[in-house]
């Protein structure tokens, strides 16, 4: 009686890696011509980029709830006066891995007004260091740094 090869053995390919579209919610906190963003780095592309704080929408959670929870988890700060701006579809590669997100974009304000005077804010979520700071919109408009997700700057311009 012959045995059939198992996964990874010659003659049988391992199952393909499953890819999912990830629903996320982000919140743009704006102070005149600057926005509050986290800094990220893609070592494959050798680029530093910026993105408003937020994260995955959990099952049964609304976008507003997700963004409120993420700000508390990431930097321990409460946001208020959330309003929906729009949805962006973000297909990109990070660290050599293809990703696909549906992004609910909200505008909001910090409950603690002293946040508008603070510089670098360091937080942590799931063992990952998060650095968030104020950046001028001119930095992104002039192409000196990328702002993600793609289309965010145009969405902000539409909503003033």
C-alpha positions, 0 to 999 in steps of 0.5 A: 500500500503506497502512501500519498505525499503530505503537504510540503512533500514532493508532489503536493503543493502547500495550500496557498496563503489566504489573503483577506481585505482588512476593514480599518478605521482611521481618524484625522485630527487636524489643527489648522494646517497640520494633522496628527499622524503616526510614523511608519517605515518600510525597510524594503522600500527604504521609505518613512511614511505617515498615517493617521491613527486607527486600526482594524474594525473588529467583528460587531464593532462600528467604525467610530467605536474602532477608531475610539478604541484604537486611540485609547489602546495606541496612545491612551488618548480620548477623541471626540466629535467624530464625523465620517469623511468617506471611504478609501480603498488602499491596495499596497505593499508593505515590507514586501507583502501585498495588503488590501484595506477598506478604510473608513476615514473620520475627522475628530478632536482630542478631548484633552486640548493640551494634546494640540501643544504636545510634540512626539507622543510615544505609545505601544500596542501589541508590543509595537512602539507607536510614535505619533506627532503633528505634521504640516499638510504642506509636507504631504502636499509638496511630496516631501513625505508620503501620507497614507492611505492613498487619496487621503489628502484629496479627501481632506481637501474636499472637506476643508 
